[in-house]
Amino acid sequence: MLGLYVAAPLKRKWSQELFDDETGEVISVDRSELIAAAGTKIDDDLLTRIQFHLQAGDITCVEVTNQLRLGEERAAYGLIPWSVTALIGKKRRKLLLYADSARMALDVAKDWIELNCSGPFHIVGLKMFDHCVFIKEPQKEVDPNESAEEQDGEAPEFYKVEVALRYRDTGTTRNDTFVLLTKDVDTAATAIHDWIVHDVRNNPDLDDAQKAAALDFDLTVISGVTIPCYGFIEREFSEVYYAHRPNGLE
């Protein structure tokens, strides 16, 4: 390894037992320390330290390369919208989803397609989508007294709707964009209003006064257009996938 470069951040890891005063129990806490950053050249001193920690069991492997690589891939802060286009069978399908990087967007799309579609597919397009919120409109209960034609109504489409929220207590206004499957802009506006109300009421970071102020708003639709979209993968899918994926970016 002498003279080579560290290919990935090299950390030693160990467990430390601490006494919990509240429970009276001994708990184990995982610790880590950076030994060498990616791109560090392995000299005699670093090699000696690596050998020491390998023998101690603090590290189990060391990734090295003969090329100096100083770039470091990083994920975004939190999940953001992405658009992935896949050729499923003979049809191009656009999926909207949440991910923290292009790598995760591809992994989530691949995972979802494997679970929900049959046959071969190819990922043919990927890009960051406009900042927005994907929401799922609650399904309307079927009225047994309605005819089949009345129940069918208009076929729902994916709409991208920009709205302005004006808060009455302060007079401030903010714009938000939403994507949802619905039959028209008016129905979308109602679904967006209900989603905002539900989101505020279930926000644990707001007290009652803050919730009351956040719920006292007027909603105005600025624009609403249909967009080509096969479906959107809900945020919960990405959150669970992210939590359990084995090779997440740090």
C-alpha positions in Angstrom: 0.0 0.0 0.0 3.0 2.3 0.4 2.9 5.1 -2.1 -0.8 4.5 -3.1 -3.7 6.8 -2.3 -6.7 6.2 0.0 -9.7 5.7 -2.4 -12.5 6.3 0.2 -12.6 8.0 3.6 -10.8 5.7 6.0 -12.4 5.5 9.5 -11.8 3.4 12.5 -14.9 2.3 14.4 -15.4 0.9 17.9 -18.1 0.6 20.5 -17.9 2.4 23.9 -20.0 1.3 26.9 -21.5 4.2 28.9 -23.6 4.2 32.1 -27.1 5.7 31.6 -27.9 7.7 34.8 -31.6 7.8 34.0 -32.1 4.0 33.4 -29.2 2.7 35.5 -28.2 0.5 32.5 -25.0 0.2 30.6 -25.5 1.2 26.9 -23.2 0.6 23.9 -22.5 3.7 21.7 -20.9 3.4 18.3 -17.9 5.7 17.8 -15.8 6.5 14.7 -12.7 8.6 13.9 -11.4 9.7 10.5 -7.9 8.3 9.9 -7.3 9.5 6.4 -9.4 11.4 3.9 -9.9 10.2 0.3 -6.9 11.2 -1.8 -4.4 10.9 1.0 -1.1 9.4 -0.1 0.0 6.5 2.1 3.4 7.3 3.6 5.4 5.3 6.2 3.6 7.0 9.1 0.1 6.4 7.7 1.0 2.8 6.8 2.1 2.1 10.3 -1.1 3.5 11.7 -3.2 1.5 9.3 -1.4 -1.7 10.2 -2.0 -1.0 13.9 -5.7 -0.5 13.5 -6.1 -3.5 11.2 -4.5 -5.6 14.0 -6.7 -4.0 16.6 -9.8 -4.7 14.5 -10.8 -1.0 14.4 -10.8 -1.2 10.6 -11.4 -4.3 8.4 -10.3 -3.2 5.0 -8.6 -0.3 3.2 -9.6 0.9 -0.3 -6.6 2.1 -2.2 -5.9 3.3 -5.8 -2.8 4.3 -7.8 -4.7 7.4 -9.0 -5.0 10.6 -7.0 -8.8 11.3 -6.8 -9.7 14.5 -4.9 -13.3 14.7 -5.9 -15.9 13.5 -3.3 -19.5 12.6 -4.3 -22.0 14.0 -1.8 -25.8 13.6 -1.6 -28.2 16.5 -1.3 -29.5 17.6 2.1 -32.7 15.7 2.3 -34.9 14.3 -0.4 -35.7 16.4 -3.5 -37.9 15.7 -6.6 -36.4 13.8 -9.5 -37.8 12.7 -12.9 -36.8 9.3 -14.2 -37.8 8.1 -17.7 -37.8 4.3 -18.4 -38.6 2.3 -21.4 -40.8 -0.4 -20.0 -41.5 -3.0 -22.7 -42.1 -0.7 -25.8 -43.5 2.3 -23.9 -41.6 5.3 -22.4 -42.8 6.0 -18.9 -41.9 9.0 -16.8 -41.8 8.5 -13.0 -41.6 11.3 -10.4 -39.9 10.5 -7.1 -37.9 11.8 -4.2 -34.2 11.1 -3.8 -31.1 12.7 -2.4 -28.9 12.1 -5.5 -29.0 10.8 -9.0 -27.6 7.5 -7.8 -30.5 7.1 -5.3 -33.1 8.2 -7.9 -32.0 5.4 -10.3 -32.0 2.9 -7.5 -35.5 3.9 -6.3 -36.9 3.9 -9.8 -35.4 0.5 -10.5 -36.7 -1.0 -7.3 -40.2 0.4 -7.9 -40.4 -0.8 -11.5 -39.3 -4.3 -10.5 -42.0 -4.4 -7.9 -44.8 -2.9 -10.0 -44.1 -3.7 -13.6 -43.4 -6.9 -15.5 -40.9 -7.6 -18.3 -37.7 -5.9 -19.4 -37.0 -2.2 -18.9 -34.3 0.3 -19.5 -33.7 3.6 -17.7 -33.3 6.2 -20.6 -33.6 9.6 -18.8 -32.9 11.2 -15.5 -33.0 14.8 -14.3 -33.8 16.9 -11.3 -37.5 18.0 -11.2 -38.7 21.4 -10.3 -39.1 22.0 -6.6 -42.6 20.8 -5.7 -44.6 18.5 -3.4 -46.1 15.3 -4.7 -49.5 14.6 -3.0 -51.9 11.8 -3.3 -55.5 12.9 -3.6 -57.9 10.8 -1.4 -60.1 8.5 -3.4 -63.7 9.5 -3.6 -66.2 7.0 -2.1 -68.5 5.5 -4.7 -72.1 6.6 -4.4 -74.3 3.6 -5.2 -77.0 5.9 -6.5 -74.8 7.3 -9.2 -74.8 5.9 -12.7 -71.7 4.3 -14.2 -71.2 7.4 -16.4 -71.4 9.7 -13.4 -69.0 7.5 -11.4 -66.4 7.4 -14.1 -66.5 11.2 -14.9 -63.4 12.6 -16.4 -60.3 10.5 -16.5 -57.8 11.9 -14.0 -54.5 13.3 -15.2 -51.3 14.5 -13.6 -51.4 18.2 -12.9 -48.6 20.6 -11.9 -50.3 23.3 -9.9 -48.6 26.5 -8.5 -50.5 28.2 -5.7 -50.0 31.3 -3.6 -50.7 31.1 0.1 -51.5 34.4 1.8 -51.4 34.3 5.6 -54.0 36.7 7.1 -52.2 37.4 10.4 -49.1 38.7 8.8 -50.1 39.4 5.2 -47.2 37.5 3.9 -47.4 35.4 0.8 -45.5 32.4 -0.3 -45.7 30.3 -3.5 -45.7 26.5 -3.6 -45.9 24.0 -6.4 -47.7 20.6 -6.2 -48.1 17.6 -8.5 -51.1 15.3 -8.1 -53.3 13.0 -10.1 -56.7 14.7 -10.4 -59.5 15.5 -12.8 -59.2 19.3 -13.0 -57.5 22.4 -11.5 -60.4 23.2 -9.2 -60.4 19.7 -7.7 -56.6 20.0 -7.4 -56.9 23.2 -5.4 -59.3 21.6 -2.9 -56.9 18.6 -2.5 -54.0 20.9 -2.0 -55.9 22.9 0.6 -56.8 19.8 2.5 -53.2 18.5 2.3 -51.8 21.7 3.7 -54.4 21.6 6.6 -53.5 18.0 7.4 -49.8 18.7 7.2 -50.0 21.7 9.6 -52.3 19.9 12.1 -49.9 17.0 12.3 -46.7 19.0 12.6 -45.2 18.2 16.0 -42.9 21.2 15.8 -45.7 23.7 16.0 -47.6 24.7 19.1 -51.4 25.5 19.0 -50.9 29.2 18.4 -48.5 28.6 15.5 -50.8 26.0 14.0 -53.8 28.4 14.2 -51.7 31.1 12.4 -50.5 28.6 9.7 -54.1 27.5 9.1 -55.5 31.0 8.6 -54.6 31.4 5.0 -56.1 32.1 1.6 -55.2 29.9 -1.4 -55.0 31.2 -4.9 -54.2 29.1 -8.0 -51.5 30.8 -10.1 -51.2 28.2 -12.8 -52.2 24.6 -13.5 -51.1 22.4 -16.3 -51.2 18.8 -17.2 -47.8 17.0 -17.4 -46.8 13.7 -19.0 -46.3 11.3 -16.2 -46.9 7.6 -15.7 -46.9 7.9 -11.9 -45.1 9.2 -8.9 -43.4 7.2 -6.2 -44.5 8.4 -2.8 -42.0 10.0 -0.4 -42.6 7.2 2.1 -41.2 4.6 -0.4 -38.0 6.6 -0.8 -37.7 7.2 2.9 -37.9 3.5 3.7 -35.6 2.6 0.8 -33.1 5.2 1.9 -33.1 3.9 5.5 -32.4 0.3 4.4 -30.1 0.7 1.4 -26.7 -0.8 2.1 -24.4 1.7 0.3 -25.8 5.1 1.0 -23.6 8.2 0.4 -22.3 9.9 3.5 
